[in-house]
Amino acid sequence: MLDVSVPDPPSLPKVDPNQYEDAQVAVDADFKRTELEEFLEAGAWTEAFEAWAQETPVTDEQWQVVLELDLLTYFDFFWDDFADRVGYHAPGIPEDWKERQLHPKLTSWGQVSSINAGLTELGQVVCDVLKDEYIDWESSYEAPDDLPEFD
């Protein structure tokens, strides 16, 4: 359990999620970031963070590294209309952390992996809370008529 104060929710960037290696969404989509930011501010972030903190293996020392590197500001959440879900991009410590001497308290791949996995899990919890408890819109994606039928 991580016993820390809930940080402020991130401000969502206005970038195309297709720029991330781990996301692929429709190019002309409405990512609904304004609405998602409002939900985060209205309590979704706090609810998700508190649930995540109860279960995360991230330690207090690792959390300090996250805060000192300002990693939370790099979170992104966006609506993926095609999949009818909230997509996300979680920040992480890069593979060359050691060469760059990114932070003096980072001394092992185990720490880096724990932080990166923890932030990914936090992102998923936030998405789940947003979708399950805040979002009331339906996906507007309509499949084309010429899709093959599988019997």
N, C-alpha and C positions, 0 to 999 in steps of 0.2 A: 504494500500500500504506500502510495506517495501522499504525504501529508503536507501540502503546500497550498498557498492561496491560488484561487482561480485567476489566471491571467486574462487580460482583455482579449476579446475575440479579434481575429485578424481582419484587416481591411482587404477585400478581395481585389486582385489585380484585374485589369481590363485587357487580358491577353487571350489569344486563341488557344484553348486547351490542346489543340493538335500540335502545339510546339513542344509539349511534354512527351517524353519517350513512353510514358505509361498510360497515355490517353489517346483515344481516337473517337471523335464525335463529328457530327455533321458541320460542315464549314459555315453554313448560313444560319445556324441555330441561334435561338434566343437563350442565352445561358442563365438568365434570371438572377444575375449576381446582386442586383439591388434588393430584390426580395429576400434572397438568401442572407445577405448582410443584415437586413432588418430582423430576420428570424434569429440569427446568431446573437444580435444585441438584445432581443426580447427574451432570451433565456436558453435557447438551444445550445449555445456554446457552454454555458455554465453547467447545464444538466449533463451534457455529454462529457465534459471534462471531469466532473465529480464522479460519474460512473466509471470512466476510464482510470482515474487515479486510484480507485478502490482495488483494481485488478492488475495494474501495470507492474512489470518487473523493473521499470526505470527507477533508479535510486535517487536519493536527494542530491548526491554529488553530480550524478549525470544530469539531473534536471537543472542544476546550476549552470552546467555547460550549455544546455539548450538555451537558457535565458541569456547568458553572456554572449552567445553567438547570435542572439536575436532570431533564432530559427522559426519561431512561430509566425513571424511576419511573412514568411514565404509559403504559408498554407494557401491553397486555392480550392474553392468549392464552386461547382457550376452545375446547372441543370443539363442533363443529357436526355433530351426529348425522345430520341430514338429508342433508348433503353428504358425510359420511364424511371429514371433514377437520378440521384445526386452523385455526380462524379467528383473526384478530388485529386489533388496533387499534394503529396506530403513532402515537406522539406527533409533534408538529410545531410549528413556529414559526407563530403566527397571521399572517393577512394584514395586520393592523394593527401589526406589529412596530415599524415606523418611528415611527408616532404615539405609541406607548407607550414608545418608547425602551427596548426590551426588554433590549438588551445593547450596551455601547459598541463591541464588535468587529464587530457586524453593521452593515455599511455598504452592502450591495447585495442586490438580489433574487436575484442569482446565488448568493451565499452561502446565503441562506435556502432557495432551491430545492435546492441541493446537499445541505444538511443534511436537509431534509424527504424528498428522494428516497432519501438514504442510510439514514435510519431506516426507511423503508418497505421497502427492500431487506433490511435486517437482520431485520425482522419476518418477511418471507417465508422467509429462510434458516432462521430459528429454527423456523418451522412445518414446513418440509421435513425438517429434522433430527428433530424430534419425531415426525412421521408415519412417516418411513422407518426410524428406528433405535430408537425408544423405545416407541411405541404398539403394543400387541398386541391391543387390543380391536377388535371389529367393530362396525360401525354397527348399532344396534337398530331403526332406522327401517324400517317396513314400509309400502309404498305401499298405499293403499286399493284394494279390489277393483273399484271402479267407474271406474277410469281408462280413458280410451278407448284402443283398440288401433290402432296405426298399422301397416298392412301394406305 
